Amino acid sequence: MDSKLMRAVVVKDREAGAGGISLAELPHPQAAENDVVVQVHAAGFLKSEPEWPSTWTDRAGRDRTPSVLGHEVSGVVVELGYGTTGLTIGQRVFGLTDWARNGSLAEYAAVEARNLAPLHAEIDHVAAAAVVMPGLTAWQALFDHGRLQAGQTVLVHGAGGSVGSVAVQLAHEAGAHVIATGRKTDRDLAASQGAQDFVDLDNDRLEDAGPVDVVFDVIGGEVLNRSVAVLRPGGTLVTVAEPPTVQPSDGRAIFFVVEPDRAQLTELATRLRDGRLVPLVTTVRPLADAPAAFTERGRSVITVA
């Protein structure tokens, strides 16, 4: 392979969906001002990325295909852009890449330095990549938007998924009473991660779970709408699934999109290092197998370097 080229997982055809994802050779990325180039060791992705407008156009609305997928990255800094401070060449880092730029499913990725945090030597790159999106999403939902405090009760939907399982762990450590929801097969996992109660969404009445101070929803639809009824007066419903169509009469319902945050990544890294946080990983695959991983169930992490 030409040393000036790298392998990357790209999508070119908007109509092809997951079937249009392939492994390709692209030029190495260049570090813009305040960027770093990361040699990727592990990367995570969301299967819905081919559906995102930002996958197809940049922030100015210009076509940017072929687009490199994946936005969770863990690796080593190999190049600094002009003006970049706070990171050094050879440093282990992890973080979230920009939605409207080429991502992490590649041998190298250009990332804004502020979107990355130093990674402890004791932390495996796979675990670091796996925690980025779920960790930031759960942290921001619970603490930034939900304002969860010790002694409060939180209902976490989708506890068997990558985001929900991290949310259960973070909420439990923060001293909250955690009620988890999911399918009956998720009960044992939720309990092992700190949930005191569990609601089987297929067989139990969700409305019997309340009242709670905070609801964190990752499901949307009917579950999101029904969750308003379990809030206590003044409570907060936070969702990443879709903008809520039903507002509580006394409380708040908030939709948000996760954002990079170095301080929060640092908190997550400390918990990973200490064994207080374990991200959910179903399969680990090499870069060449990444296109197939978009059609599989569960949470996949891709190893690169």
VOPAGU-2260 file (C-alpha; in pm, 1 decimal, decimal comma):
REM VOPAGU-2260
SITE   aa  ch    i         X         Y         Z
SITE  MET   A    0       0,0       0,0       0,0
SITE  ASP   A    1     120,8     349,0     -82,2
SITE  SER   A    2     262,3     504,3     238,3
SITE  LYS   A    3      69,7     824,2     162,0
SITE  LEU   A    4    -258,6     637,4     166,0
SITE  MET   A    5    -448,5     484,4     453,8
SITE  ARG   A    6    -730,2     235,5     491,1
SITE  ALA   A    7   -1067,9     377,1     593,1
SITE  VAL   A    8   -1431,0     267,6     612,9
SITE  VAL   A    9   -1634,9     497,6     389,6
SITE  VAL   A   10   -1983,9     551,7     257,2
SITE  LYS   A   11   -2045,0     704,2     -85,4
SITE  ASP   A   12   -2407,4     637,2    -182,2
SITE  ARG   A   13   -2679,3     788,8      34,3
SITE  GLU   A   14   -2943,8     552,8    -101,7
SITE  ALA   A   15   -2744,2     234,8     -36,4
SITE  GLY   A   16   -2752,5     253,3     345,3
SITE  ALA   A   17   -2538,0      -5,7     520,2
SITE  GLY   A   18   -2492,3    -184,1     188,3
SITE  GLY   A   19   -2292,9     112,9      59,5
SITE  ILE   A   20   -2028,3      94,3     333,3
SITE  SER   A   21   -1689,0     -30,5     216,8
SITE  LEU   A   22   -1317,7     -36,0     292,6
SITE  ALA   A   23   -1121,3     209,4      77,1
SITE  GLU   A   24    -785,5     382,6      48,5
SITE  LEU   A   25    -776,6     756,7     114,6
SITE  PRO   A   26    -502,3    1016,6     157,6
SITE  HIS   A   27    -376,5    1069,9     511,3
SITE  PRO   A   28    -567,8    1348,8     687,3
SITE  GLN   A   29    -404,0    1686,1     737,1
SITE  ALA   A   30    -403,7    1861,1    1073,1
SITE  ALA   A   31    -580,2    2197,4    1049,8
SITE  GLU   A   32    -532,5    2475,1    1302,4
SITE  ASN   A   33    -590,2    2346,0    1657,5
SITE  ASP   A   34    -613,5    1987,1    1526,6
SITE  VAL   A   35    -416,9    1677,4    1600,9
SITE  VAL   A   36    -378,6    1370,5    1382,4
SITE  VAL   A   37    -441,9    1052,1    1579,1
SITE  GLN   A   38    -313,0     711,4    1479,7
SITE  VAL   A   39    -628,0     516,4    1554,7
SITE  HIS   A   40    -596,5     208,5    1774,4
SITE  ALA   A   41    -968,2     149,4    1834,2
SITE  ALA   A   42   -1286,9     312,1    1710,9
SITE  GLY   A   43   -1658,3     303,8    1778,2
SITE  PHE   A   44   -1955,4     395,0    1563,4
SITE  LEU   A   45   -2334,4     415,1    1553,5
SITE  LYS   A   46   -2521,4     205,8    1300,0
SITE  SER   A   47   -2746,0     501,4    1219,6
SITE  GLU   A   48   -2460,8     715,1    1080,8
SITE  PRO   A   49   -2554,8     660,6     711,6
SITE  GLU   A   50   -2887,2     831,2     794,3
SITE  TRP   A   51   -2732,1    1148,1     942,0
SITE  PRO   A   52   -2724,6    1465,2     726,6
SITE  SER   A   53   -2377,7    1543,9     866,1
SITE  THR   A   54   -2244,5    1220,3     715,6
SITE  TRP   A   55   -2309,5    1359,5     367,9
SITE  THR   A   56   -2233,8    1732,3     390,0
SITE  ASP   A   57   -1997,8    1954,8     585,1
SITE  ARG   A   58   -2107,8    2248,0     799,4
SITE  ALA   A   59   -2127,0    2470,2     491,3
SITE  GLY   A   60   -2363,0    2225,2     319,6
SITE  ARG   A   61   -2103,3    2099,8      70,6
SITE  ASP   A   62   -2089,7    1735,1     -31,4
SITE  ARG   A   63   -1810,9    1555,7     155,3
SITE  THR   A   64   -1835,3    1202,1      21,5
SITE  PRO   A   65   -1668,9     960,7      41,9
SITE  SER   A   66   -1727,3    1006,7     414,4
SITE  VAL   A   67   -1524,2     820,0     675,8
SITE  LEU   A   68   -1762,1     678,6     937,0
SITE  GLY   A   69   -1717,6     642,0    1313,2
SITE  HIS   A   70   -1689,2     916,8    1573,0
SITE  GLU   A   71   -1541,7     747,8    1879,9
SITE  VAL   A   72   -1164,1     726,4    1877,3
SITE  SER   A   73    -880,6     602,1    2094,2
SITE  GLY   A   74    -521,0     616,8    1981,0
SITE  VAL   A   75    -192,9     807,1    1982,0
SITE  VAL   A   76    -118,2    1162,6    1866,8
SITE  VAL   A   77     123,7    1161,6    1571,7
SITE  GLU   A   78      90,7    1518,9    1441,2
SITE  LEU   A   79       1,9    1861,3    1581,2
SITE  GLY   A   80    -170,2    2133,4    1381,0
SITE  TYR   A   81     -71,4    2497,6    1399,7
SITE  GLY   A   82    -162,8    2650,5    1734,3
SITE  THR   A   83    -250,1    2321,5    1900,7
SITE  THR   A   84    -183,8    2318,5    2274,7
SITE  GLY   A   85    -255,0    2080,0    2560,1
SITE  LEU   A   86    -152,6    1761,4    2380,4
SITE  THR   A   87     183,4    1625,6    2263,4
SITE  ILE   A   88     308,9    1388,0    1995,6
SITE  GLY   A   89     316,5    1032,6    2127,6
SITE  GLN   A   90      40,8    1094,9    2381,1
SITE  ARG   A   91    -240,6     842,5    2425,9
SITE  VAL   A   92    -579,9    1009,7    2380,5
SITE  PHE   A   93    -947,1     931,4    2332,3
SITE  GLY   A   94   -1255,5    1131,1    2246,2
SITE  LEU   A   95   -1532,9    1225,8    2007,8
SITE  THR   A   96   -1470,2    1345,2    1653,8
SITE  ASP   A   97   -1673,2    1618,3    1482,9
SITE  TRP   A   98   -2002,9    1503,0    1326,4
SITE  ALA   A   99   -1942,7    1685,9     996,3
SITE  ARG   A  100   -1583,0    1571,9     939,5
SITE  ASN   A  101   -1425,2    1240,0     852,9
SITE  GLY   A  102   -1435,0    1008,0    1148,0
SITE  SER   A  103   -1249,4     736,3    1331,4
SITE  LEU   A  104   -1293,7     418,5    1123,5
SITE  ALA   A  105    -956,7     472,1     959,8
SITE  GLU   A  106    -590,0     425,7    1030,1
SITE  TYR   A  107    -556,6     800,0    1100,9
SITE  ALA   A  108    -805,4    1071,0    1196,4
SITE  ALA   A  109    -776,7    1448,9    1222,8
SITE  VAL   A  110    -954,8    1571,5    1536,6
SITE  GLU   A  111    -989,5    1904,0    1713,7
SITE  ALA   A  112    -757,8    1882,7    2013,7
SITE  ARG   A  113   -1025,6    2013,1    2250,3
SITE  ASN   A  114   -1242,7    1710,0    2167,2
SITE  LEU   A  115    -982,4    1470,5    2307,9
SITE  ALA   A  116    -861,4    1385,5    2657,2
SITE  PRO   A  117    -543,4    1214,7    2775,6
SITE  LEU   A  118    -581,0     840,0    2826,1
SITE  HIS   A  119    -418,9     661,1    3120,0
SITE  ALA   A  120    -161,1     399,3    3020,4
SITE  GLU   A  121    -352,9     134,8    3214,6
SITE  ILE   A  122    -666,3     169,5    3000,5
SITE  ASP   A  123    -710,5     -52,1    2696,2
SITE  HIS   A  124    -788,2     132,6    2373,0
SITE  VAL   A  125   -1095,0     -86,5    2308,5
SITE  ALA   A  126   -1249,9       7,6    2643,8
SITE  ALA   A  127   -1167,7     374,0    2584,5
SITE  ALA   A  128   -1331,1     380,7    2242,1
SITE  ALA   A  129   -1632,7     192,7    2376,5
SITE  VAL   A  130   -1701,2     442,4    2654,6
SITE  VAL   A  131   -1682,0     767,4    2456,2
SITE  MET   A  132   -2032,4     804,7    2314,6
SITE  PRO   A  133   -2221,9     613,8    2587,0
SITE  GLY   A  134   -2022,4     781,7    2861,8
SITE  LEU   A  135   -2060,7    1138,3    2738,5
SITE  THR   A  136   -2427,7    1082,4    2653,7
SITE  ALA   A  137   -2511,2     934,5    2993,3
SITE  TRP   A  138   -2307,6    1194,7    3183,8
SITE  GLN   A  139   -2467,7    1488,9    3005,4
SITE  ALA   A  140   -2817,5    1341,0    3036,4
SITE  LEU   A  141   -2793,8    1265,2    3406,2
SITE  PHE   A  142   -2588,4    1553,2    3540,3
SITE  ASP   A  143   -2594,7    1843,3    3291,6
SITE  HIS   A  144   -2959,7    1819,6    3185,7
SITE  GLY   A  145   -3120,0    1599,0    3452,2
SITE  ARG   A  146   -2928,2    1762,3    3741,2
SITE  LEU   A  147   -2934,4    1429,3    3920,6
SITE  GLN   A  148   -2824,6    1438,7    4284,1
SITE  ALA   A  149   -2753,4    1182,5    4554,1
SITE  GLY   A  150   -3070,9    1052,4    4714,6
SITE  GLN   A  151   -3289,8    1114,2    4410,9
SITE  THR   A  152   -3457,4     844,1    4204,0
SITE  VAL   A  153   -3377,8     801,2    3834,9
SITE  LEU   A  154   -3546,2     580,8    3576,5
SITE  VAL   A  155   -3303,7     464,2    3305,7
SITE  HIS   A  156   -3456,3     321,1    2990,2
SITE  GLY   A  157   -3267,9      68,1    2779,6
SITE  ALA   A  158   -3040,3     -54,9    3055,7
SITE  GLY   A  159   -2928,8    -346,9    2841,1
SITE  GLY   A  160   -2779,3    -115,0    2578,3
SITE  SER   A  161   -2445,2      61,1    2567,5
SITE  VAL   A  162   -2576,8     403,0    2680,1
SITE  GLY   A  163   -2826,2     274,4    2934,8
SITE  SER   A  164   -2577,5      42,7    3103,1
SITE  VAL   A  165   -2328,9     326,4    3152,2
SITE  ALA   A  166   -2607,8     550,4    3282,2
SITE  VAL   A  167   -2702,5     290,2    3542,1
SITE  GLN   A  168   -2341,8     270,1    3662,4
SITE  LEU   A  169   -2292,3     647,5    3678,6
SITE  ALA   A  170   -2623,5     709,5    3854,3
SITE  HIS   A  171   -2558,5     435,7    4109,2
SITE  GLU   A  172   -2213,0     572,1    4187,7
SITE  ALA   A  173   -2360,9     920,7    4228,9
SITE  GLY   A  174   -2582,4     791,0    4509,0
SITE  ALA   A  175   -2914,2     782,0    4322,7
SITE  HIS   A  176   -3179,5     513,1    4352,3
SITE  VAL   A  177   -3177,9     352,8    4006,9
SITE  ILE   A  178   -3477,4     194,5    3836,5
SITE  ALA   A  179   -3372,1      29,3    3509,5
SITE  THR   A  180   -3594,4     -77,9    3221,4
SITE  GLY   A  181   -3548,4    -321,4    2935,7
SITE  ARG   A  182   -3635,6    -674,2    2837,4
SITE  LYS   A  183   -3640,5    -946,1    3102,0
SITE  THR   A  184   -3303,3   -1072,8    2978,2
SITE  ASP   A  185   -3150,5    -737,6    3081,6
SITE  ARG   A  186   -3251,7    -770,4    3448,0
SITE  ASP   A  187   -2938,2    -943,9    3576,9
SITE  LEU   A  188   -2703,3    -707,8    3392,6
SITE  ALA   A  189   -2884,8    -402,8    3530,0
SITE  ALA   A  190   -2872,4    -540,4    3884,2
SITE  SER   A  191   -2500,2    -615,7    3855,6
SITE  GLN   A  192   -2436,8    -255,5    3751,2
SITE  GLY   A  193   -2623,7     -99,9    4041,7
SITE  ALA   A  194   -2994,5     -88,1    3956,7
SITE  GLN   A  195   -3208,9    -145,6    4265,1
SITE  ASP   A  196   -3530,9    -204,9    4069,7
SITE  PHE   A  197   -3616,6    -324,8    3720,3
SITE  VAL   A  198   -3915,6    -275,4    3489,1
SITE  ASP   A  199   -3969,3    -535,9    3217,0
SITE  LEU   A  200   -4115,0    -320,6    2939,2
SITE  ASP   A  201   -4280,9    -624,8    2778,8
SITE  ASN   A  202   -4464,3    -741,7    3091,3
SITE  ASP   A  203   -4465,0    -473,2    3363,4
SITE  ARG   A  204   -4654,8    -144,8    3382,9
SITE  LEU   A  205   -4413,7     143,6    3333,3
SITE  GLU   A  206   -4652,5     379,5    3510,4
SITE  ASP   A  207   -4611,3     181,1    3834,6
SITE  ALA   A  208   -4240,7     274,2    3851,4
SITE  GLY   A  209   -4296,2     634,2    3961,2
SITE  PRO   A  210   -4272,7     885,5    4097,8
SITE  VAL   A  211   -3911,6     957,2    3999,4
SITE  ASP   A  212   -3700,2    1272,0    3989,1
SITE  VAL   A  213   -3531,5    1203,7    3652,8
SITE  VAL   A  214   -3611,8     987,7    3351,0
SITE  PHE   A  215   -3339,3     916,9    3096,7
SITE  ASP   A  216   -3483,3     786,8    2769,6
SITE  VAL   A  217   -3297,4     632,9    2475,1
SITE  ILE   A  218   -3599,4     462,4    2314,6
SITE  GLY   A  219   -3845,0     733,2    2209,9
SITE  GLY   A  220   -4195,3     681,9    2075,1
SITE  GLU   A  221   -4460,4     543,3    2308,5
SITE  VAL   A  222   -4209,8     474,4    2585,0
SITE  LEU   A  223   -4098,3     837,3    2580,9
SITE  ASN   A  224   -4456,1     965,7    2593,0
SITE  ARG   A  225   -4560,5     730,1    2873,3
SITE  SER   A  226   -4256,7     827,1    3079,1
SITE  VAL   A  227   -4402,3    1170,2    3151,7
SITE  ALA   A  228   -4652,0    1002,4    3384,9
SITE  VAL   A  229   -4382,0     865,2    3617,0
SITE  LEU   A  230   -4221,1    1204,3    3688,8
SITE  ARG   A  231   -4279,6    1358,4    4027,7
SITE  PRO   A  232   -4373,1    1732,0    4028,3
SITE  GLY   A  233   -4071,8    1935,0    3921,3
SITE  GLY   A  234   -3900,9    1631,4    3770,2
SITE  THR   A  235   -3701,3    1616,0    3447,8
SITE  LEU   A  236   -3731,1    1386,1    3147,4
SITE  VAL   A  237   -3419,0    1376,2    2929,0
SITE  THR   A  238   -3414,3    1199,7    2592,2
SITE  VAL   A  239   -3166,5    1148,0    2309,7
SITE  ALA   A  240   -3417,6     960,5    2093,2
SITE  GLU   A  241   -3636,0    1241,2    1956,5
SITE  PRO   A  242   -3782,2    1577,8    2061,8
SITE  PRO   A  243   -4060,5    1505,9    2313,4
SITE  THR   A  244   -4416,1    1574,1    2197,4
SITE  VAL   A  245   -4560,8    1556,7    2549,7
SITE  GLN   A  246   -4449,8    1798,8    2820,2
SITE  PRO   A  247   -4506,0    1739,2    3193,1
SITE  SER   A  248   -4746,3    1983,5    3354,2
SITE  ASP   A  249   -4498,0    2049,3    3634,3
SITE  GLY   A  250   -4145,5    1972,1    3519,1
SITE  ARG   A  251   -3924,4    1963,7    3210,4
SITE  ALA   A  252   -3880,1    1740,9    2904,8
SITE  ILE   A  253   -3549,4    1791,8    2722,0
SITE  PHE   A  254   -3400,7    1653,7    2400,3
SITE  PHE   A  255   -3026,6    1692,2    2341,0
SITE  VAL   A  256   -2742,6    1580,1    2116,5
SITE  VAL   A  257   -2421,9    1469,7    2286,2
SITE  GLU   A  258   -2122,3    1704,4    2265,9
SITE  PRO   A  259   -1748,0    1654,5    2312,4
SITE  ASP   A  260   -1622,6    1751,1    2658,2
SITE  ARG   A  261   -1263,4    1702,2    2775,0
SITE  ALA   A  262   -1342,4    1738,0    3146,2
SITE  GLN   A  263   -1613,8    1473,1    3126,1
SITE  LEU   A  264   -1388,5    1240,6    2927,7
SITE  THR   A  265   -1129,5    1279,1    3203,1
SITE  GLU   A  266   -1388,9    1178,1    3463,8
SITE  LEU   A  267   -1482,5     874,5    3255,2
SITE  ALA   A  268   -1117,7     776,7    3210,9
SITE  THR   A  269   -1060,5     784,4    3586,0
SITE  ARG   A  270   -1355,7     553,4    3640,1
SITE  LEU   A  271   -1235,6     317,0    3366,8
SITE  ARG   A  272    -888,4     303,2    3519,8
SITE  ASP   A  273   -1025,7     231,3    3867,1
SITE  GLY   A  274   -1268,0     -36,0    3746,7
SITE  ARG   A  275   -1570,1     167,6    3855,3
SITE  LEU   A  276   -1709,0     183,8    3501,1
SITE  VAL   A  277   -1730,1    -100,3    3250,0
SITE  PRO   A  278   -1859,3     -18,3    2899,6
SITE  LEU   A  279   -2069,9    -270,2    2714,3
SITE  VAL   A  280   -1894,3    -437,7    2419,3
SITE  THR   A  281   -2052,9    -722,2    2225,7
SITE  THR   A  282   -1788,5    -783,1    1957,8
SITE  VAL   A  283   -1440,5    -660,0    1869,9
SITE  ARG   A  284   -1351,3    -669,8    1501,1
SITE  PRO   A  285   -1059,0    -559,0    1282,9
SITE  LEU   A  286   -1095,8    -263,5    1047,6
SITE  ALA   A  287   -1149,2    -489,0     743,6
SITE  ASP   A  288   -1462,6    -633,7     907,2
SITE  ALA   A  289   -1614,2    -296,5    1002,4
SITE  PRO   A  290   -1857,6    -276,6     705,9
SITE  ALA   A  291   -2017,1    -604,7     814,4
SITE  ALA   A  292   -2043,9    -482,7    1174,0
SITE  PHE   A  293   -2296,6    -218,4    1066,1
SITE  THR   A  294   -2552,2    -494,0    1002,4
SITE  GLU   A  295   -2494,3    -687,6    1325,9
SITE  ARG   A  296   -2676,7    -662,6    1656,1
SITE  GLY   A  297   -2503,9    -534,4    1965,8
SITE  ARG   A  298   -2219,3    -297,6    2034,6
SITE  SER   A  299   -1907,0    -338,6    1817,0
SITE  VAL   A  300   -1565,6    -181,4    1861,4
SITE  ILE   A  301   -1317,2    -183,1    1574,8
SITE  THR   A  302    -945,8    -234,1    1629,7
SITE  VAL   A  303    -713,4     -59,1    1387,8
SITE  ALA   A  304    -346,4     -15,9    1482,9
